[in-house]
Amino acid sequence: MDAFFAAVEQRDHPEWRGRPVVVGADPKGGEGRGVVSTASYEARRFGIGSAMPISHAYRACPDAVFVRPDIERYRVEAGRLRRVFRESAGDAVEPVSIDEAYLEVTSAVREGRYRDGAEAGRELKRRVFEETALTCSVGVAPSKSVAKIASDMQKPDGLTVVPPDDVRTFLEPLPVRRLQGVGPKTAAALTEESIETIGDLARRPSSWMTERFGKNGAWLLGLARGEDDRPVEPDQGLPKSRSEEHTFERDTADASAINRVVRTMARELVDEMRAEGILFRVVGLKIRTEAFETFTRATTLRAPTHRSGPVLAILREQLEEFLDGRRRYRLVGVRLAGLERDIGQRTLEEYVVDAGEATGPLSRFPPWSVPGATVPRPGQWRFGRDV
């Protein structure tokens, strides 16, 4: 979707159309904390973009419309979009985020619903606009990675089609930063090796890439050569993850305050997902310093759960690395991933952990050490006919 949050706001507030709209934290006259969630294309002309500090956005364009995010309203729109996606591609829809998804339309083309991928893309754009009055940009290609790159080429309201025979030609001149998995650090490392474009990368030997960048190097080389056979994973009606973030009014080194905020966010997330019957397996922490350095940590549980005990213990352990009393922090966030529907108890260990609200990562606690769990110690197990 094109500047999704901002586009919804402009659609619902006609007086904001054509004006720069910034969705994010309250700028408070340039003194506000927090970041930009989404900026309309009019705002982007002033250099405003996602994740920019809201104070910087205000200084770049003080006359912009600044509005707080209405996540529930955006989720309603996302639900309407998912229906359109499924009707366009059957069950082969893989959501990436609230405003982005992969669609597999090969079967629909073979069945004669569309003449080719280009027609599928045009029809999808038409239906999205008809249903939501919003525009989207579509990339049509023989692989997920190339389709992703193509979808960003002609924003907003774009359609870019890359036939199979033209993949290498399409990728060749593009900056290497266009590849998925190439962030600032990897891009800098590639630049040091005189690799500026995707074509430069594609011409490097496999052995050299593996030696220099390990397994990630082999993966990036394949993407640069248009090699990506990852299937579109059918939509199970769940996002990839759920997360919450909090920006402090003032940078702080107060460990108790940071822990308190993290615990509150974690409990709210867990309660929300338990109410929806969703389990999670990955617990993640995000923390940003006063110098805007951002760090993330993630821990995978041995079994999916919807209990807060393991989450709180893991987050406390992850925070210990940062709360040394010297550094000050402006933002913290909690992320739960590896989501799946709760279909009932799976293992004895999961039952034990649920019963005792474990106080640490599951891998660190044998069943008999879980506080509150009425489980025999080794050698005390009893079995009977009804067990």
C-alpha positions as CSV (number, residue, x, y, z in Angstrom):
1,M,0.0,0.0,0.0
2,D,1.1,3.6,-0.7
3,A,1.9,5.5,2.6
4,F,-0.9,3.4,4.1
5,F,-1.6,5.2,7.4
6,A,-1.3,8.6,5.9
7,A,-3.4,7.6,2.9
8,V,-6.2,6.4,5.2
9,E,-6.1,9.7,7.1
10,Q,-6.2,11.8,3.9
11,R,-9.1,9.7,2.5
12,D,-11.1,10.2,5.7
13,H,-10.2,13.9,6.0
14,P,-10.7,15.4,2.5
15,E,-9.3,18.7,3.8
16,W,-5.9,17.1,4.3
17,R,-5.6,15.8,0.7
18,G,-2.7,17.4,-1.1
19,R,-1.1,18.5,2.2
20,P,1.9,16.9,3.9
21,V,0.5,14.5,6.5
22,V,2.7,12.9,9.2
23,V,1.4,10.0,11.3
24,G,3.3,9.5,14.5
25,A,4.0,10.9,17.9
26,D,2.9,14.4,19.0
27,P,5.7,16.8,17.8
28,K,4.9,19.3,20.7
29,G,6.1,22.2,18.7
30,G,9.4,20.5,17.9
31,E,10.1,19.3,21.4
32,G,8.2,16.0,21.2
33,R,9.6,12.5,21.5
34,G,8.8,9.5,19.4
35,V,9.1,8.9,15.7
36,V,7.2,9.1,12.4
37,S,5.1,6.0,11.6
38,T,4.2,7.0,8.0
39,A,4.5,10.2,6.0
40,S,2.4,11.1,3.0
41,Y,4.1,11.6,-0.3
42,E,3.6,15.4,0.1
43,A,5.5,15.2,3.4
44,R,8.3,13.0,1.9
45,R,9.2,15.9,-0.4
46,F,10.5,17.6,2.7
47,G,12.7,14.6,3.5
48,I,10.3,13.2,6.1
49,G,10.2,9.4,6.3
50,S,9.3,6.5,8.6
51,A,11.3,6.1,11.8
52,M,12.5,9.7,11.7
53,P,12.4,11.5,15.1
54,I,9.2,13.5,15.2
55,S,11.1,16.6,16.3
56,H,13.1,16.4,13.1
57,A,10.0,16.0,11.0
58,Y,8.5,19.1,12.7
59,R,11.5,21.2,11.9
60,A,11.5,20.0,8.3
61,C,7.9,20.9,7.8
62,P,6.2,22.7,10.7
63,D,3.1,23.3,8.6
64,A,2.4,19.6,8.1
65,V,-0.6,17.9,9.6
66,F,0.6,15.8,12.5
67,V,-1.8,13.1,13.6
68,R,-1.5,10.2,16.1
69,P,-1.9,6.7,14.7
70,D,-5.3,5.0,14.9
71,I,-4.2,1.4,14.7
72,E,-7.6,-0.1,15.1
73,R,-8.9,1.8,12.1
74,Y,-5.9,0.8,10.0
75,R,-6.5,-2.9,11.0
76,V,-10.1,-2.7,9.8
77,E,-8.8,-1.4,6.4
78,A,-6.1,-4.2,6.4
79,G,-8.9,-6.7,6.9
80,R,-10.7,-5.4,3.8
81,L,-7.5,-5.6,1.8
82,R,-6.9,-9.2,2.8
83,R,-10.4,-10.1,1.5
84,V,-9.5,-8.5,-1.8
85,F,-6.2,-10.3,-1.9
86,R,-7.7,-13.7,-1.2
87,E,-10.4,-13.2,-3.8
88,S,-7.6,-12.3,-6.3
89,A,-5.2,-15.1,-5.5
90,G,-7.2,-17.7,-3.5
91,D,-5.4,-18.9,-0.4
92,A,-1.9,-18.2,-1.7
93,V,-1.6,-14.9,0.2
94,E,1.3,-14.2,2.5
95,P,1.0,-11.1,4.7
96,V,4.3,-9.4,5.4
97,S,2.9,-6.5,7.5
98,I,-0.3,-4.7,8.0
99,D,0.1,-3.0,4.6
100,E,2.1,-5.4,2.5
101,A,1.7,-9.0,1.2
102,Y,2.9,-11.5,-1.4
103,L,0.3,-13.1,-3.7
104,E,0.9,-16.2,-5.8
105,V,-1.2,-15.8,-9.0
106,T,0.3,-18.6,-11.2
107,S,-2.7,-20.9,-10.7
108,A,-5.1,-18.1,-11.4
109,V,-3.4,-17.4,-14.7
110,R,-3.3,-21.0,-15.7
111,E,-7.0,-21.3,-14.9
112,G,-7.7,-18.4,-17.3
113,R,-8.8,-15.9,-14.7
114,Y,-6.1,-13.5,-16.0
115,R,-4.3,-13.4,-19.3
116,D,-0.9,-13.0,-17.6
117,G,0.7,-11.5,-14.5
118,A,0.4,-8.0,-15.7
119,E,-3.3,-8.3,-16.0
120,A,-3.5,-9.8,-12.5
121,G,-1.6,-6.8,-11.2
122,R,-3.8,-4.3,-13.0
123,E,-7.0,-6.1,-11.7
124,L,-5.6,-6.2,-8.2
125,K,-5.0,-2.4,-8.2
126,R,-8.4,-1.7,-9.6
127,R,-10.2,-3.9,-6.9
128,V,-8.1,-2.4,-4.1
129,F,-9.1,1.1,-5.1
130,E,-12.7,0.1,-5.7
131,E,-13.0,-1.5,-2.2
132,T,-11.0,1.0,-0.1
133,A,-10.4,4.2,-2.2
134,L,-6.7,3.7,-1.6
135,T,-3.9,3.1,-4.1
136,C,-1.2,0.4,-4.0
137,S,1.9,-0.3,-5.9
138,V,2.4,-3.8,-7.4
139,G,5.4,-5.7,-8.5
140,V,4.9,-8.8,-10.7
141,A,7.9,-11.2,-11.1
142,P,8.8,-14.9,-11.0
143,S,10.1,-14.7,-7.4
144,K,9.3,-13.0,-4.1
145,S,12.5,-11.0,-3.9
146,V,12.2,-9.5,-7.4
147,A,8.5,-8.8,-6.9
148,K,9.3,-6.9,-3.7
149,I,11.9,-4.8,-5.5
150,A,9.6,-4.2,-8.4
151,S,6.8,-3.0,-6.2
152,D,9.0,-0.2,-4.9
153,M,10.0,1.1,-8.3
154,Q,7.1,3.3,-9.4
155,K,5.4,4.4,-6.1
156,P,2.8,5.7,-5.6
157,D,0.1,3.8,-7.6
158,G,2.7,1.9,-9.7
159,L,2.8,-1.3,-11.6
160,T,6.1,-2.9,-12.5
161,V,6.3,-6.2,-14.4
162,V,9.5,-8.2,-14.7
163,P,9.3,-11.2,-17.1
164,P,11.4,-14.2,-16.2
165,D,13.8,-13.6,-19.1
166,D,14.4,-10.0,-18.0
167,V,15.2,-10.6,-14.3
168,R,19.0,-10.2,-14.5
169,T,18.7,-7.2,-16.8
170,F,16.2,-5.6,-14.4
171,L,18.4,-6.2,-11.3
172,E,21.8,-5.3,-12.9
173,P,21.9,-1.5,-12.5
174,L,20.0,-1.2,-9.2
175,P,21.8,-0.2,-6.0
176,V,22.8,-3.1,-3.9
177,R,20.8,-1.7,-1.0
178,R,17.7,-2.7,-3.0
179,L,18.3,-6.4,-2.1
180,Q,16.4,-7.8,0.9
181,G,18.8,-8.4,3.7
182,V,21.3,-5.6,2.8
183,G,21.1,-3.1,5.6
184,P,23.5,-0.1,6.2
185,K,26.3,-2.2,7.7
186,T,26.2,-4.9,4.9
187,A,26.0,-2.1,2.3
188,A,29.1,-0.4,3.8
189,A,31.0,-3.7,3.8
190,L,30.0,-4.3,0.1
191,T,31.0,-0.8,-0.8
192,E,34.5,-1.4,0.7
193,E,34.7,-4.3,-1.8
194,S,33.7,-2.0,-4.7
195,I,30.3,-3.5,-4.9
196,E,27.8,-0.7,-5.6
197,T,25.1,-2.3,-7.8
198,I,23.3,-5.6,-7.8
199,G,25.2,-6.4,-11.0
200,D,28.5,-5.9,-9.3
201,L,27.5,-8.4,-6.6
202,A,26.1,-11.0,-9.1
203,R,29.5,-11.2,-10.8
204,R,31.4,-12.1,-7.7
205,P,32.4,-15.8,-7.3
206,S,30.4,-17.9,-4.9
207,S,33.5,-19.0,-3.0
208,W,34.6,-15.4,-2.4
209,M,31.1,-14.3,-1.1
210,T,30.9,-17.3,1.3
211,E,34.4,-16.6,2.6
212,R,33.8,-12.9,3.0
213,F,30.2,-13.0,4.3
214,G,29.4,-16.6,5.3
215,K,26.0,-18.1,4.7
216,N,24.5,-14.7,4.3
217,G,26.9,-14.0,1.4
218,A,25.7,-17.1,-0.5
219,W,22.1,-16.1,0.1
220,L,22.7,-12.5,-1.2
221,L,24.6,-13.7,-4.2
222,G,21.7,-15.9,-5.2
223,L,19.2,-13.0,-4.8
224,A,21.6,-10.8,-6.9
225,R,21.4,-13.4,-9.7
226,G,17.6,-13.7,-9.5
227,E,17.7,-17.0,-7.7
228,D,14.9,-17.2,-5.1
229,D,12.6,-20.3,-5.0
230,R,10.9,-19.4,-1.7
231,P,7.2,-20.2,-2.0
232,V,4.4,-17.9,-1.0
233,E,3.3,-19.2,2.3
234,P,-0.5,-19.4,2.6
235,D,-2.1,-16.9,4.8
236,Q,-3.2,-18.4,8.2
237,G,-4.9,-15.2,9.2
238,L,-2.0,-14.3,11.5
239,P,0.6,-11.5,11.2
240,K,4.2,-12.4,11.5
241,S,4.5,-10.7,14.9
242,R,2.9,-8.3,17.4
243,S,4.8,-5.5,19.0
244,E,4.6,-2.4,21.1
245,E,7.0,0.5,21.6
246,H,7.3,3.3,24.2
247,T,9.2,6.5,23.8
248,F,10.2,8.2,27.1
249,E,9.4,11.9,27.6
250,R,13.1,12.3,28.5
251,D,16.1,10.0,27.9
252,T,16.6,7.8,31.0
253,A,19.1,5.5,32.6
254,D,16.6,4.5,35.3
255,A,16.6,0.7,35.2
256,S,13.5,0.4,37.3
257,A,11.5,2.7,35.1
258,I,12.6,0.9,31.9
259,N,11.8,-2.5,33.4
260,R,8.4,-1.2,34.5
261,V,7.5,0.0,31.0
262,V,8.7,-3.2,29.4
263,R,6.8,-5.4,31.8
264,T,3.6,-3.3,31.2
265,M,3.9,-3.6,27.4
266,A,4.7,-7.3,27.6
267,R,1.7,-8.1,29.8
268,E,-0.7,-6.1,27.6
269,L,0.6,-7.9,24.5
270,V,0.3,-11.3,26.1
271,D,-3.2,-10.6,27.5
272,E,-4.3,-9.4,24.0
273,M,-3.0,-12.5,22.3
274,R,-4.4,-14.9,24.9
275,A,-7.8,-13.4,24.4
276,E,-7.5,-14.0,20.7
277,G,-6.3,-17.6,21.2
278,I,-2.8,-16.9,19.7
279,L,0.4,-18.6,20.9
280,F,3.9,-17.2,20.4
281,R,7.3,-18.7,20.4
282,V,9.7,-15.8,20.0
283,V,10.2,-13.0,22.6
284,G,12.1,-9.9,21.4
285,L,13.4,-6.6,22.9
286,K,14.1,-3.4,21.1
287,I,16.0,-0.6,22.8
288,R,17.2,2.8,21.4
289,T,19.9,5.0,23.0
290,E,19.9,8.8,23.3
291,A,22.3,8.7,20.4
292,F,19.7,6.9,18.3
293,E,21.6,3.6,18.3
294,T,19.1,0.8,18.1
295,F,19.6,-2.7,19.4
296,T,17.4,-5.8,19.2
297,R,17.5,-9.1,20.9
298,A,15.3,-12.2,20.4
299,T,14.9,-15.5,22.2
300,T,13.0,-18.6,21.0
301,L,11.1,-20.7,23.5
302,R,11.2,-24.4,23.3
303,A,7.4,-24.6,23.0
304,P,4.8,-22.0,22.0
305,T,2.9,-20.4,24.9
306,H,0.5,-17.6,25.8
307,R,1.8,-17.1,29.4
308,S,3.5,-14.0,30.7
309,G,6.0,-15.7,33.0
310,P,8.5,-16.8,30.4
311,V,8.2,-13.5,28.6
312,L,8.9,-11.4,31.6
313,A,11.9,-13.5,32.5
314,I,13.4,-13.4,29.1
315,L,12.9,-9.6,28.7
316,R,14.5,-9.1,32.1
317,E,17.5,-11.1,31.1
318,Q,17.7,-9.3,27.7
319,L,17.6,-5.9,29.4
320,E,20.5,-6.8,31.8
321,E,22.9,-6.3,28.9
322,F,21.9,-2.6,28.5
323,L,21.0,-1.3,32.0
324,D,24.4,-0.5,33.3
325,G,23.5,2.9,34.6
326,R,25.8,4.7,32.1
327,R,23.8,4.8,28.9
328,R,20.5,6.7,28.6
329,Y,17.7,5.4,26.5
330,R,14.9,7.1,24.6
331,L,12.8,4.1,23.4
332,V,12.0,0.5,24.3
333,G,9.9,-2.0,22.5
334,V,8.6,-5.6,23.0
335,R,7.9,-8.0,20.1
336,L,6.2,-11.4,20.2
337,A,6.7,-13.6,17.0
338,G,6.4,-17.1,15.8
339,L,2.6,-16.8,16.1
340,E,0.2,-19.7,15.7
341,R,-3.4,-20.6,16.7
342,D,-3.9,-22.2,20.1
343,I,-5.3,-25.7,19.3
344,G,-4.8,-27.1,22.8
345,Q,-2.1,-28.7,24.9
346,R,0.9,-30.2,23.0
347,T,3.4,-31.5,25.5
348,L,3.8,-32.3,29.1
349,E,6.4,-29.6,29.5
350,E,4.1,-27.0,28.1
351,Y,1.4,-28.0,30.6
352,V,3.9,-27.8,33.5
353,V,5.2,-24.4,32.4
354,D,1.6,-23.0,32.0
355,A,0.7,-24.3,35.4
356,G,3.6,-22.7,37.1
357,E,4.0,-19.4,35.2
358,A,7.8,-20.1,34.6
359,T,10.1,-17.3,35.8
360,G,12.7,-17.8,33.1
361,P,13.3,-19.2,29.6
362,L,11.9,-22.7,29.2
363,S,15.3,-24.2,28.4
364,R,16.7,-23.1,31.8
365,F,14.0,-24.7,33.9
366,P,13.4,-28.5,34.3
367,P,9.7,-29.1,35.0
368,W,10.2,-29.8,38.8
369,S,11.9,-26.3,39.3
370,V,8.9,-24.3,38.0
371,P,7.6,-22.2,40.9
372,G,4.1,-23.3,41.9
373,A,4.0,-26.4,39.8
374,T,2.8,-29.5,41.6
375,V,5.1,-31.9,39.7
376,P,7.0,-34.8,41.4
377,R,10.8,-34.6,41.4
378,P,12.8,-37.2,39.5
379,G,12.2,-40.6,41.0
380,Q,8.8,-39.6,42.4
381,W,6.6,-40.2,39.3
382,R,3.5,-42.3,39.9
383,F,1.5,-43.9,37.1
384,G,-1.9,-45.5,37.1
385,R,-4.6,-46.7,34.9
386,D,-6.2,-43.3,34.5
387,V,-3.1,-41.4,33.6
